[in-house]
């Protein structure tokens, strides 16, 4: 999803509305929001703060339509799949090369095989 808005709150609102319109009519029963991984170095830039605001807005939009919503970073996705973060992303790339991190998050929402 993309937005032409310049202000972070307008971006968050625009993206949340786009997501809501996409998942509202769908029969989605579970959603996983792929959180960006934390940088090993602290930063005072606005990018990480803005990302957190947008992730929160998207989580709220999901929660309005989907009963089960989780937010996971790469390490948590790997842990749930019982593989490394890289192996989880490789599995996601097998489904969607352009959005491998999002695909790995989706895989982590599937029921565990017995």
Order of alpha helices (4+ residues) and beta strands (2+ residues): alpha-beta-alpha-beta-alpha-alpha-alpha
